[in-house]
Amino acid sequence: RFIRRQRCTGLGIENDGCFCCVCADGNECTKASAQSCGECIQAGEKCGWCTDEDFLKQGEQKSTRCDEVEALIKKGCSEASIENPRGTVSVNKNQSLTDRTKDGVKLKPDQITQIQPQKLTLDLRSVHSPTFHLTFKRAEDYPIDLYYLMDLSYSMKDDLENVKNLGTDLMLEMQKITSDFRIGFGSFVEKTVMPYISTTPAKLLNPCTSDQNCTSPFSYKNVLSLTADGFQFNNLVSKQQISGNLDSPEGGFDAIMQNQIGWRNVTRLLVFSTDAGFHFAGDGKLGGIVLPNDGKCHLQDNMYTMSHYYDYPSIAHLVQKLSENNIQTIFAVTEEFQPVYQELKNLIPKSAVGTLSSDSGNVIKLIIDAYNSLSSEIILENSRLPEGVSISYISHCKNGVSEKGENGRKCSNISIGDQVTFEVAITAKGCPSNGKSETIKIKPLGFTEEVEIVLNFICECECHKDGIANSPVCHFGNGTLECGACRCNEGRIGRVCECSKDEVRTEDLDANCRMDNGTDICSNNGDCVCGTCECKKRDNPEERYSGKFCECDNFNCDRSNNKLCGGHGRCECRKCICDANYTGSACDCSLDTSTCLASNKQICNGRGTCECGVCKCTDSKFQGPTCEICPTCPGVCTEHKDCVQCRAFGTGDKKDTCEEQCNYFFLVMKKKKEELPQPNDQPFINHCKERDANDCWFFFTYATKNDSTVEVHVAEELECPSGPDIIPIVAGVVAGIVLIGLALLLIWKLLMIIHDRREFAKFEKEKMNAKWDAGENPIYKSAVTTVVNPKYEGK
């Protein structure tokens, strides 16, 4: 994150006028510039406040006490002096989950517990999110209340016939699920105003055709409140008559809002049966009704009496009322309107849609299937949260399935007796303006049980309670000494409230903030407050100004490898304080000599000195990181060849001066070269192979020990070249000459054959091209004139 541009001072860059991009992440604690412990702990979850009175250095502001806990410890504040309160969770009511029956005794609905715990208290600190777990378990044989709300417009005539026996038949089916079941019945048509119904007197009496006997139109009628008597349901429903209206959509939403029909605190099911669409908020304007629905019950003699006065409810209003009353809705509609009510289902939590046959013959199966679908899904819902408070859920459902986000509120495919857990985290951003506790509730949709959660907000530190008002430490009582710092009274400022706001910018006080007359106020790195320098804060919280006149900082020291103090020290007042084994202005000089060790374990191979972890070779012939490379030096084998030869064999160029020049190594003789030391026997061995004056090869190894002694192993056995074998050479030459002669003869013969074949082919070609017959003389020509003797009678 780019935060500013600054001159490249103290960065090891000499180019004057260059600018550098300075990047830092900062932290929310230092950015808050908190003046008290309470302000600090609200700045962020990781923020702590140092209460040590001697914590601040010269020139540091009170807000320096607020930082991340690790940073405060690095600055020298002891852990015991750091205020860092955490959010806590306390369980106040935690009844165990129960089944429908306990010890053979059937429990009442209000004795059944399906969610645990039931009440908690949370102490919330800003941004910190304490978590707790809610466990839900579906109880066996849980009571059910079902209210059947039916559209009685004329198109539902055949459906009414099948519903008349619904009470007893549904009772028998529901007894397989629960032994405590109640059922009720209500009907609706439409608002009794134009243009929804015809308001002529005749049509108000019978809205159907003259040959049909229909009851007067009505908005909503509660025919039967919830009862356990299925026969009473059948009896009352059988007396109901179809009515009629003009438009296709019906006023069913008006009927749903009038839901005060004797619900118990048990599972509440509302079956909404229709073969048409629905009116909603705003449609009432067609009938001149503009007053929004008030959401209240207006039943008189079980009839809704205010349909002509209040508009239809909105879908959002309907959702709110269904949720408040824990009512789960089953829309039993014909296939034609399935898409419409499917979209409505997506807006109403804990609702289901079933396809109703044309005569409602499948209504019981539809209700059972829809109930199983609804009861197998658990969805948590919370009440409205206070400002600045958020909540998140993680569900832990069956088979180890876990979800977060919106899916973290729900679990599906839950059977009776199954237990699921929800992990809930509540976060507060800051404290409420009134500082008082708040209460929220979490409940599973469609169930009456709920969890009450009391939220207490941590707005001040514990040390705030021990504050000393008008403390003499705070400049003659001009502030309250709390949490190691002075909280100044109104109109006073300064670290110890030493002056009033009116005295801040006087020239006399500014003079106390200059190192001498020629310097800037607080070295241009701070503000003069009451004659005392308060140093500026940097965007990077790790960088700080300090000193009486803010003349020091911890970020303008020498750098090495683009690291402050080479990464091997700390910067104090623009000077590097190096770590052990490092020295230099940028702590870039290592005192460790391990990097200078040569392969023979000598520092710089004995031919240099180790400075700052790097070898400086004193012998100009040698170079390299450990002074072991000598490009102009002969090889080890060549260098020591003559001495080895004279000592081992008494030959060579130095045989006369051997004792004087070649006694610098220890000689070990071996029989064969295979007996010489191998590379794995000891380190730093040079294997050599050299030729003597007789063209014989001799073998030796040259090794330098750790104590700088030299050890040479020599093989007594030499490898000398043998003389040439004459017979094979002569035989080879003769054979070669013979072979070459034969080859030449074969080549000549081959060329002659080729030549003859070409000549014969040429002859054959010319013969084929001849224009005369071979039986005639080509020179002969017949006579030009023939003379016949008339007297010749020859035959």
Disulfide bonds with the S-S distance in Angstrom:
Cys8-Cys20 2.27
Cys29-Cys47 2.07
Cys37-Cys461 1.84
Cys40-Cys66 2.12
Cys50-Cys77 2.07
Cys208-Cys214 1.87
Cys397-Cys411 1.88
Cys431-Cys459 2.13
Cys463-Cys483 1.87
Cys474-Cys486 2.08
Cys488-Cys497 2.12
Cys499-Cys530 1.56
Cys513-Cys528 1.98
Cys522-Cys533 2.07
Cys535-Cys550 2.13
Cys552-Cys573 1.75
Cys557-Cys571 1.94
Cys565-Cys576 2.02
Cys578-Cys587 2.04
Cys589-Cys612 1.84
Cys596-Cys610 2.06
Cys604-Cys615 2.14
Cys617-Cys627 1.99
Cys630-Cys633 1.74
Cys637-Cys688 1.97
Cys643-Cys662 2.10
Cys646-Cys658 2.13
Cys696-Cys720 1.80
